[in-house]
Amino acid sequence: HQDGGEPARNPAVIWKRNERFVYLANFLHMTMYTMCLGSVFDIFLYNLSQEQQLLVPDDPLQIGLNTAQGPPIPMHTHGSFVLTFDIRPSAKVAGYPPDSSCRQQYTCGTSILHITDLSGDGDCCKVGNRMPLLMLDNRSTLMHLAMDAVGQNESMDVREYDKKQKCTIKDPIPVNAWSSIKVKASGMDGSKGKIGKDANDTGGGLALFINGSKACEVLGTQYHSLPAKEKAFAFLGSIFSPRSKDVHIPANAEIRSLKYGKPASNLFVGTMNSVQGVVSVLLMYPIGWLGDYTNRYTLNRSNVAIGILAALLMVTAIFLRNVFAIFAGVILFTFYQQCISAIIYAILADNVDRRRRTQAGVNYKTFSTLAQSLGVLIQLIVVLIDPAEDNWSWTTFNLMLLPGWLLLPGIALAIFIIRPVGKKISAFPNVDEVPLDNDQVASSRSVRLSQAWLDDIVMFKQRRGFVVAVSVNAFFILTLLANGMTSRYFSLYFTQVKKFSPAGLCLLNAVCRLWIALFAQLGKPLGRILGRSNLVVLLHVGSALFTLGIYGGGLFEPSMMLACASYLMRFALLQTRDPLLYSITMDCVPPSQRSRWAALNSLRTLSFAASAVLGGYLADTHGYQFSFNITVILLLCGLVVFLPAMIWFPRLEGAESSERVPRLRSGFLGAMRPTTQSSQRMVPPPNAQSSP
């Protein structure tokens, strides 16, 4: 393929044009990625794992003695489950007259919600009668939680049942005010560190949470291993059925948003992200090899067809909420994602000379973060258009996840406009096939990186450039492994622990991305002053400390303001660090190997989710705090593998040794410098240094 049109003697015009369209393609791609597979997608997966049944919508439903009750709600139950709803007790609290026989029968509670299979008398004490039963105390708003257990004595009376299998909160629920109720039956694998252990049992139990705080619990494996019931019924207030007559009168209260499902699984979210990470690793070298040994520009254009197929599959899967289709769509999209991320990095390096490579990396990162900010801003606008949808419903997920795929044609157009460069595939050379003139060499400190300095043997009989590149990328991958345990769970932390609404989460992420775009501009000037390797270390340590500020690490309870500010700083420091790692790598490796090394750098777009499954497991069993603590420790320990880069890529980056080389490197002597056989590019002068 030979490109014509512009004169070959002026390739700079093509390089600049290509650079701009690389930024545009990446901008549109990252906007699409943020909208379709960003933090909202993780929350979608989290909710999907629950197989949730909506029993009462958001509109309040009145229950009470003087209120006509609706029919029972058919449902199916699980051994482990999460039941959530909001309740607003009336100031006129229901109760029994003083002479009622309920005291002798031990049945003076007023019923809020009763899930039963109606076996026996439907109330007690057959297994399946209470799965669970929620009541208020007689003429009080103290709440009771009772539930059946595997192996219970089905001939016992209600008094004995309540002594063994019921818990009561300590403080009454406020009247005429909404309170959030959560009932969870779970083993330790899904307890998220919220269910305790007794002396004889290590398997979790049953817990009642009021407004996010645990109010009471009944421990034991028998409470989360009940057989699932395909035919059960939810009664709001008293049981009313031809087969049963409830001895409890209904409570006077309003109920809304009653949902029942399996415990939400961080592990499921982690598994989906780990699939992306593992597929990325498997594809990383083959795609990099193809990019180096074939026409990377044609490969990037062909990849658009894969993106279109992935988009069609993902749209269908989200509409149908089909887990297997989502897995297939994610795998197909990961191929597209890995290909465009790896190849477009190499294309950028083809069109940007060494003096500007760090700034180009900063620009690339800036456009990426602006795109991510635009993505969440679009989602925020979608939510605010209809404030009724500012909750995590399936309609909200469809509105926030699906429109982003419409950007794919724009991505394709930008990719097809990029003109191939490189003497093997085009009439136009790439930047490394054109030698620097004397003015360029003298104009900037950034071109003083010496090829001879990079070729020095420094460790295990390996070149300095190779050792530094390996150290940088090993450090990069290890830190991504550590961050992969938590990065995909921050959105869940803010929605599940901090109770952010869709609009609140979108606003936080939009501000975060804009802040990153501004903060990243400090990378180049600070790199010149401190040296790129030194600055990487400072930014990395800072990101670990600000990670701790998000959740407190068990040392303190951060305020909402501190948690959000730490979240902004954590990502700003990491995103400022990444272009430095990219520029160091591209300056240390020959152009003929750029696609392979860029494939490693492209893993950052997927946050290297191969460790997400471990993070999900730890979050499910021990809670988010424990998982985040492990990440902070691993981030700090990861600095060990960066030591070779700090030692052999110091602040001056070879400038001192370069200055001792005679400056007479132009003219005849300059023309006699050999080219490397592998890259067929002109070797930069010994006093040439890369971007800081």
C-alpha positions in Angstrom: 0.0 0.0 0.0 1.5 3.3 -1.1 -0.1 6.6 0.0 0.1 9.6 -2.3 -1.4 13.0 -2.3 0.9 15.1 -0.1 4.5 15.5 -1.1 6.8 12.9 0.6 9.3 15.6 1.4 6.9 17.1 4.0 5.8 14.2 6.3 5.4 16.5 9.3 2.0 17.5 8.0 0.9 13.9 8.0 2.4 13.2 11.4 0.5 16.2 13.0 -2.7 15.2 11.3 -2.4 11.6 12.4 -1.6 12.6 16.0 -4.8 14.7 16.1 -7.0 11.8 14.8 -5.3 9.4 17.3 -6.5 11.7 20.0 -10.0 11.9 18.5 -10.3 8.2 18.0 -9.2 7.6 21.6 -11.5 10.3 22.9 -14.5 8.8 21.3 -13.5 5.3 22.3 -13.0 6.2 25.9 -16.3 8.0 26.0 -18.0 4.9 24.7 -16.1 2.6 27.1 -16.9 4.8 30.1 -20.6 4.8 29.3 -21.0 1.2 28.3 -18.5 -0.7 30.5 -17.5 1.8 33.2 -18.6 2.0 36.8 -22.3 1.9 36.0 -21.8 -1.4 34.3 -20.2 -2.8 37.5 -23.2 -1.7 39.5 -25.4 -3.3 36.8 -23.5 -6.6 37.3 -23.8 -6.3 41.1 -27.6 -5.9 40.8 -27.9 -8.7 38.2 -26.2 -11.2 40.5 -29.1 -10.8 43.0 -31.8 -12.2 40.7 -33.9 -9.6 42.4 -37.7 -9.8 42.7 -39.5 -6.5 43.1 -42.5 -7.1 45.4 -43.6 -3.6 46.1 -42.6 -0.6 43.9 -41.3 2.8 45.0 -44.9 4.1 45.5 -45.8 3.7 49.2 -48.3 1.0 50.2 -50.4 1.4 53.3 -50.9 -1.5 55.7 -53.0 -1.6 58.9 -56.3 -2.6 60.5 -58.3 0.0 58.7 -56.7 -0.6 55.3 -57.9 -3.1 52.8 -55.1 -5.5 52.1 -54.2 -6.6 48.6 -53.7 -10.2 47.6 -50.6 -12.2 48.6 -47.6 -11.7 46.4 -46.3 -15.0 44.7 -42.5 -15.4 44.9 -39.7 -17.9 45.2 -37.2 -17.9 48.1 -33.5 -18.7 48.5 -31.5 -20.2 51.3 -29.3 -17.2 51.4 -31.1 -13.9 50.6 -31.3 -10.2 51.0 -34.6 -8.5 51.7 -34.8 -4.7 51.6 -37.6 -2.1 52.0 -38.4 1.2 53.5 -41.0 1.6 56.3 -42.7 4.6 57.8 -44.6 3.6 61.0 -47.7 5.6 61.7 -47.9 7.7 64.9 -51.0 5.7 65.8 -49.2 2.5 66.6 -51.2 -0.7 66.4 -51.7 -2.9 69.4 -53.9 -5.3 71.3 -56.4 -4.5 74.1 -55.2 -5.1 77.7 -57.4 -8.2 78.0 -56.2 -9.9 74.8 -55.3 -13.5 75.0 -52.2 -12.8 72.8 -50.1 -12.6 76.0 -50.9 -16.2 76.8 -50.3 -17.3 73.2 -47.2 -15.2 72.9 -48.5 -13.6 69.7 -48.8 -9.9 70.6 -46.6 -8.6 67.7 -48.1 -6.6 64.9 -47.2 -8.0 61.5 -45.3 -6.0 58.9 -44.2 -8.7 56.4 -44.7 -12.4 56.5 -43.1 -14.7 53.8 -44.5 -18.3 54.1 -45.2 -21.4 52.0 -48.5 -21.8 54.0 -47.6 -25.3 55.2 -49.3 -26.3 58.4 -51.2 -23.3 59.8 -49.0 -20.9 57.8 -47.8 -19.0 60.8 -45.6 -21.3 62.9 -43.7 -23.6 63.3 -43.2 -25.7 60.2 -40.1 -25.1 58.2 -41.3 -22.7 55.5 -43.8 -20.8 57.7 -41.5 -17.9 58.4 -38.9 -17.0 55.8 -38.8 -14.5 57.5 -41.5 -12.8 59.6 -41.0 -9.1 60.5 -43.1 -7.6 63.3 -43.4 -4.5 65.5 -43.9 -4.8 69.2 -47.4 -4.4 70.8 -48.1 -0.6 70.8 -44.5 0.1 70.0 -42.1 0.4 67.0 -39.5 -2.0 68.3 -38.9 -4.4 65.4 -38.7 -8.2 65.7 -37.2 -10.6 63.2 -38.0 -14.3 63.2 -37.1 -17.0 60.8 -37.2 -20.8 60.4 -34.0 -22.9 60.6 -33.0 -26.2 59.1 -33.6 -29.0 61.6 -35.9 -27.0 63.9 -38.4 -28.8 66.1 -41.6 -28.4 64.2 -43.7 -29.4 67.2 -42.5 -26.6 69.5 -44.8 -23.7 70.4 -44.4 -20.0 69.5 -42.9 -19.1 72.8 -40.1 -21.6 72.4 -39.6 -20.7 68.8 -39.2 -17.0 69.6 -36.6 -17.7 72.3 -34.4 -19.6 69.8 -35.1 -18.0 66.5 -36.0 -14.4 66.9 -34.0 -11.2 67.5 -35.3 -7.7 68.6 -33.7 -4.3 68.0 -32.9 -2.1 71.0 -34.3 1.2 70.0 -37.8 1.9 68.5 -38.0 3.0 64.8 -39.1 6.7 64.5 -42.7 7.2 63.6 -43.7 9.4 60.6 -40.2 9.0 59.2 -38.8 6.6 56.6 -36.3 4.0 57.8 -34.3 1.7 55.6 -34.7 -2.0 56.5 -32.4 -4.8 55.3 -32.6 -8.5 56.3 -29.7 -10.7 55.3 -29.3 -14.5 55.6 -25.9 -15.4 54.5 -22.8 -17.6 55.1 -19.4 -16.0 55.7 -18.7 -16.1 52.0 -21.3 -13.5 51.4 -21.4 -11.7 54.7 -19.1 -8.8 53.6 -17.8 -8.9 57.2 -21.2 -7.9 58.6 -22.4 -11.2 60.2 -20.6 -12.5 63.3 -19.7 -15.9 64.5 -20.7 -17.8 67.6 -18.6 -20.2 69.7 -20.0 -23.3 68.0 -20.6 -22.2 64.4 -18.5 -20.4 61.8 -21.1 -20.2 59.0 -22.8 -16.8 59.3 -26.5 -16.4 60.1 -29.4 -14.0 60.0 -29.0 -10.2 60.5 -31.3 -7.2 60.6 -30.0 -3.7 59.6 -31.7 -0.4 60.2 -30.5 2.5 58.1 -27.3 0.7 57.4 -26.4 -0.3 60.9 -26.7 -3.8 62.3 -29.6 -3.8 64.8 -29.8 -7.5 65.8 -28.7 -11.0 64.5 -29.3 -14.7 65.0 -26.2 -16.8 64.3 -25.9 -20.2 62.7 -25.6 -22.0 59.4 -29.2 -23.3 59.7 -30.6 -19.8 58.9 -29.0 -19.5 55.5 -29.4 -23.0 54.3 -33.1 -23.4 54.1 -34.4 -25.2 51.0 -35.5 -22.8 48.2 -39.2 -22.6 47.8 -40.6 -22.2 44.3 -44.1 -21.5 45.6 -44.1 -19.0 48.5 -46.1 -15.9 49.3 -45.3 -12.5 50.7 -48.1 -11.1 52.9 -48.0 -7.4 53.8 -49.6 -7.3 57.3 -51.6 -10.3 58.4 -51.9 -13.6 56.6 -55.2 -13.9 54.9 -55.7 -17.1 53.1 -58.4 -19.8 53.0 -55.7 -22.2 54.3 -54.6 -20.1 57.3 -55.7 -17.5 59.8 -53.1 -15.2 61.2 -53.1 -14.5 65.0 -51.1 -11.3 64.4 -52.9 -8.0 63.6 -51.2 -5.9 60.9 -48.9 -3.0 61.9 -49.9 0.6 61.0 -47.3 1.7 58.5 -46.4 2.5 54.9 -44.0 0.3 52.9 -42.2 1.0 49.7 -39.4 -0.5 47.5 -39.7 -4.1 48.8 -37.1 -6.2 47.0 -36.0 -9.8 47.6 -33.1 -11.6 46.0 -29.8 -13.5 46.5 -27.0 -11.6 48.3 -25.3 -9.3 45.8 -22.0 -10.7 44.7 -18.8 -8.7 44.4 -17.3 -12.0 43.3 -19.6 -12.0 40.3 -18.4 -8.5 39.4 -14.8 -9.6 39.9 -15.3 -12.7 37.7 -16.6 -10.6 34.8 -13.7 -8.2 35.1 -11.2 -11.0 35.5 -12.5 -12.5 32.3 -11.6 -9.2 30.6 -8.2 -9.2 32.3 -7.3 -12.8 31.4 -8.5 -12.4 27.8 -6.4 -9.2 27.5 -3.3 -11.1 28.7 -3.9 -13.9 26.3 -4.3 -11.5 23.4 -1.6 -9.0 24.4 1.4 -10.6 22.7 -0.4 -11.9 19.6 -1.9 -8.4 18.9 1.4 -6.7 19.6 3.2 -9.1 17.3 0.7 -8.5 14.5 1.1 -4.8 15.0 4.9 -5.0 14.6 5.0 -7.5 11.7 2.0 -6.5 9.7 0.5 -3.2 8.7 -0.8 -1.9 12.1 -2.9 0.7 10.4 -4.8 -1.9 8.4 -5.1 -4.1 11.6 -6.7 -1.1 13.5 -9.2 -0.6 10.7 -10.2 -4.2 10.5 -10.7 -4.2 14.3 -13.7 -1.9 13.9 -15.8 -4.8 12.6 -15.1 -6.7 15.8 -16.2 -3.7 17.8 -19.5 -3.5 15.9 -20.2 -7.2 16.6 -19.4 -6.7 20.3 -21.8 -3.7 20.4 -24.7 -5.6 18.9 -24.2 -8.5 21.3 -23.8 -6.3 24.4 -27.0 -4.3 23.6 -29.0 -7.5 23.2 -27.5 -9.0 26.4 -28.3 -5.9 28.6 -31.8 -5.7 27.3 -32.4 -9.4 28.1 -30.2 -9.4 31.2 -28.7 -12.6 30.1 -25.5 -13.6 31.9 -24.1 -15.9 29.3 -24.7 -13.3 26.5 -23.0 -10.6 28.6 -19.9 -12.9 29.1 -19.7 -13.5 25.4 -20.1 -9.8 24.6 -17.5 -8.8 27.1 -15.0 -11.3 25.6 -15.6 -10.1 22.1 -15.3 -6.4 23.2 -12.1 -7.2 25.1 -10.5 -8.3 21.7 -11.6 -5.0 20.2 -10.5 -3.0 23.3 -7.0 -4.7 23.5 -6.4 -4.2 19.8 -7.3 -0.5 19.5 -5.5 0.4 22.8 -2.3 -1.4 21.9 -2.2 -0.4 18.2 -3.2 3.2 18.7 -0.3 3.7 21.2 2.1 2.5 18.7 0.6 4.7 16.0 1.0 7.7 18.3 4.7 6.9 18.8 5.1 6.5 15.0 3.9 10.1 14.6 5.5 11.9 17.6 9.2 12.5 17.9 11.1 11.8 21.1 11.2 15.4 22.2 7.4 15.5 22.4 6.7 11.9 23.5 6.0 12.7 27.2 3.8 15.6 26.2 2.0 13.4 23.7 1.5 10.9 26.5 0.1 13.6 28.7 -2.2 14.8 25.9 -3.4 11.3 25.3 -4.1 10.8 29.0 -5.8 14.2 29.2 -8.1 13.5 26.3 -8.9 10.1 27.8 -9.9 11.6 31.1 -11.9 14.3 29.4 -13.7 11.6 27.4 -14.4 9.7 30.6 -15.8 12.9 32.2 -18.0 13.5 29.1 -19.2 9.9 29.4 -20.4 10.2 32.9 -21.8 13.8 32.3 -24.0 12.3 29.5 -25.2 9.7 31.9 -25.9 12.4 34.5 -27.9 14.4 32.0 -29.9 11.2 31.1 -30.7 10.7 34.8 -31.6 14.3 35.5 -34.0 14.5 32.5 -36.3 12.2 34.5 -35.6 12.7 38.2 -37.9 9.7 38.9 -35.2 7.5 37.4 -32.5 8.6 39.9 -32.4 5.2 41.5 -30.7 1.9 40.5 -33.6 0.4 38.5 -33.3 -1.7 35.3 -34.7 1.3 33.3 -32.0 3.5 34.7 -29.3 1.0 33.7 -30.7 0.8 30.1 -30.7 4.6 29.8 -27.2 4.9 31.1 -25.5 1.9 29.5 -26.9 1.7 25.9 -26.6 5.1 24.3 -22.8 5.0 24.4 -22.6 2.4 21.6 -23.8 5.1 19.2 -20.3 6.5 19.2 -18.8 3.5 17.4 -19.3 5.0 13.9 -17.4 8.1 14.9 -14.5 5.9 16.2 -14.5 4.0 12.9 -14.3 7.3 10.9 -11.4 8.7 12.9 -9.5 5.4 12.6 -10.0 5.2 8.8 -8.8 8.8 8.4 -5.4 8.1 10.0 -2.9 7.7 7.2 -0.3 4.9 7.4 3.4 6.0 7.9 6.6 4.0 7.7 8.7 3.2 4.7 7.7 -0.4 4.6 4.0 0.4 4.2 3.7 4.0 3.0 5.4 6.7 0.9 5.7 8.6 4.2 8.3 7.7 6.8 7.6 7.6 10.5 9.3 10.0 12.9 12.2 7.6 13.7 13.0 7.1 10.0 13.9 10.8 9.6 17.2 11.9 11.3 17.2 14.9 13.6 19.0 18.0 12.2 21.5 20.0 14.2 18.9 22.6 15.3 16.6 19.9 16.6 19.4 18.3 18.5 20.4 21.6 20.2 16.9 22.9 20.8 15.9 20.8 23.7 17.3 18.8 26.6 14.7 16.2 25.7 16.8 14.9 22.8 19.9 14.2 24.7 19.0 10.6 25.5 21.9 8.6 24.0 21.5 5.4 22.2 24.9 4.4 23.4 23.8 5.1 26.9 20.8 2.9 26.5 23.0 0.2 25.0 25.2 0.0 28.1 25.3 -3.4 29.7 24.0 -2.9 33.3 22.4 -6.0 34.7 22.4 -9.8 33.9 24.3 -8.9 30.7 21.3 -6.9 29.5 21.1 -3.5 27.9 20.1 -0.5 30.1 17.2 0.2 27.8 15.8 -3.4 28.1 16.3 -3.6 31.9 14.6 -0.2 32.4 11.7 -1.2 30.1 11.2 -4.5 31.9 11.4 -2.9 35.3 8.9 -0.2 34.3 6.4 -2.6 32.9 6.8 -5.2 35.6 6.1 -2.4 38.1 3.1 -1.3 36.0 1.6 -4.8 35.8 2.1 -5.5 39.5 0.5 -2.2 40.5 -2.4 -2.9 38.1 -2.8 -6.3 39.8 -3.1 -4.5 43.1 -5.4 -1.9 41.8 -7.5 -4.5 40.0 -8.6 -5.8 43.4 -10.3 -2.5 44.3 -10.6 -0.1 41.4 -13.7 -1.7 40.0 -15.2 -1.7 43.5 -15.0 2.0 44.4 -18.3 2.6 42.6 -19.9 -0.1 44.6 -18.3 1.3 47.8 -19.8 4.7 47.2 -23.3 3.3 46.2 -23.5 0.5 48.8 -21.7 2.1 51.8 -22.0 5.8 51.1 -25.4 5.4 49.5 -24.7 7.5 46.3 -27.6 7.8 43.9 -27.0 7.4 40.1 -26.8 11.2 39.8 -24.4 11.4 42.8 -22.0 8.8 41.4 -22.0 10.4 37.9 -21.3 13.8 39.4 -18.4 12.4 41.5 -16.9 10.6 38.5 -17.3 13.7 36.2 -15.5 15.9 38.7 -12.8 13.3 39.1 -12.1 13.0 35.4 -12.0 16.8 35.0 -9.6 17.1 37.9 -7.4 14.4 36.4 -7.2 16.3 33.1 -6.0 19.4 34.9 -3.7 17.7 37.3 -2.0 15.6 34.6 -0.6 18.8 33.0 1.9 18.8 35.9 3.6 15.6 34.7 6.0 17.1 32.1 7.3 20.1 34.1 7.7 18.1 37.3 9.4 15.3 35.3 12.0 17.8 34.1 12.7 19.1 37.6 12.6 15.8 39.5 13.4 13.2 36.8 10.7 10.9 35.5 11.7 7.9 37.6 11.7 9.9 40.8 8.4 11.5 40.0 6.8 8.1 39.3 7.7 7.0 42.9 6.3 10.2 44.5 3.0 9.9 42.5 2.7 6.2 43.3 3.2 6.6 47.0 0.8 9.5 47.1 -1.9 7.4 45.3 -1.5 4.6 48.0 -1.9 7.1 50.8 -5.0 8.7 49.3 -6.5 5.3 48.7 -6.4 5.0 52.5 -8.1 8.3 52.8 -11.2 7.1 50.9 -12.2 4.5 53.5 -10.1 5.2 56.6 -8.4 1.8 56.8 -9.9 1.1 60.1 -7.8 3.9 61.6 -10.5 6.6 61.3 -13.9 7.2 59.7 -13.5 9.6 56.8 -16.1 12.3 56.3 -17.9 12.3 52.9 -15.8 15.3 51.9 -12.5 13.6 52.8 -13.5 10.4 51.0 -14.5 12.2 47.8 -11.3 14.4 47.9 -9.1 11.4 48.4 -10.9 9.6 45.6 -10.1 12.6 43.3 -6.4 12.7 44.3 -5.9 9.0 44.1 -6.9 8.8 40.5 -5.2 12.1 39.6 -1.8 10.8 40.9 -2.1 7.5 39.2 -3.2 9.0 35.8 -0.4 11.5 36.0 2.1 8.6 36.6 1.0 6.5 33.6 2.2 8.8 30.8 5.6 8.9 32.5 5.8 5.1 32.4 4.6 5.1 28.8 7.2 7.7 27.7 10.1 5.9 29.5 9.1 2.6 27.8 8.8 4.1 24.3 12.1 5.9 24.7 13.9 2.7 25.8 12.6 0.2 23.2 13.3 0.2 19.4 10.5 1.3 17.1 10.3 -2.2 15.6 9.1 -3.5 19.0 6.7 -0.7 19.9 3.4 -2.6 19.3 4.5 -5.4 21.7 5.5 -3.0 24.5 2.5 -0.8 23.8 0.3 -3.9 24.3 1.6 -4.0 27.9 0.7 -0.4 28.4 -2.8 -0.9 26.9 -3.7 -3.0 29.9 -4.2 0.2 31.8 -7.5 0.8 30.0 -8.9 -2.4 31.4 -7.4 -1.7 34.8 -5.9 -5.2 34.5 -8.9 -6.9 36.0 -7.3 -10.3 36.3 -7.1 -9.8 40.1 -10.7 -8.5 40.4 -12.0 -11.9 41.2 -9.7 -12.0 44.3 -10.9 -8.5 45.3 -14.5 -9.6 44.9 -14.0 -12.7 47.1 -12.3 -10.6 49.8 -15.0 -8.0 49.6 -17.8 -10.6 49.9 -16.2 -12.4 52.8 -14.5 -9.6 54.8 -15.9 -6.4 53.4 -14.5 -3.6 51.3 -12.2 -2.3 54.0 -10.2 -5.5 54.2 -9.8 -5.7 50.4 -8.8 -2.0 50.2 -6.2 -2.6 52.9 -4.6 -5.4 50.9 -4.4 -3.1 47.9 -2.6 -0.3 49.8 0.0 -2.8 51.1 0.6 -4.3 47.7 1.0 -0.9 46.1 3.7 0.1 48.5 5.5 -3.3 48.2 5.4 -3.0 44.4 8.0 -0.3 44.5 10.7 -3.0 44.9 10.4 -4.0 41.2 10.9 -0.3 40.2 14.3 -0.1 41.8 16.2 -1.0 38.6 14.5 1.8 36.8 15.4 4.2 39.6 19.0 3.1 39.6 19.7 2.9 35.8 17.3 5.7 34.6 18.2 8.5 37.1 17.1 12.1 37.1 19.5 13.3 34.4 18.8 10.3 32.2 22.3 10.0 30.9 22.8 13.7 30.2 26.1 13.8 32.3 27.8 11.1 30.3 26.4 12.5 27.1 27.9 15.9 27.8 31.4 14.3 27.9 31.0 13.1 24.3 32.4 15.6 21.7 29.6 17.7 20.2 31.0 17.2 16.6 28.3 14.7 15.6 26.9 16.3 12.5 28.1 16.4 8.9 30.3 13.5 7.7 30.6 11.8 11.1 26.9 12.0 11.7 26.2 10.6 8.3 28.5 7.6 9.0 26.5 6.5 12.2 25.1 3.1 11.5 21.4 2.1 11.8 20.2 -0.8 13.9 19.3 -3.8 11.8 16.2 -4.6 13.8 14.5 -1.2 13.4 16.2 0.2 10.2 16.0 3.7 11.8 18.7 6.3 12.1 20.3 6.0 15.6 20.0 9.3 17.4 23.2 11.1 18.3 24.9 10.0 21.5 23.9 13.2 23.2 20.2 12.8 22.2 17.8 12.4 25.1 14.1 11.5 25.1 11.3 13.6 26.6 11.5 14.2 30.3 
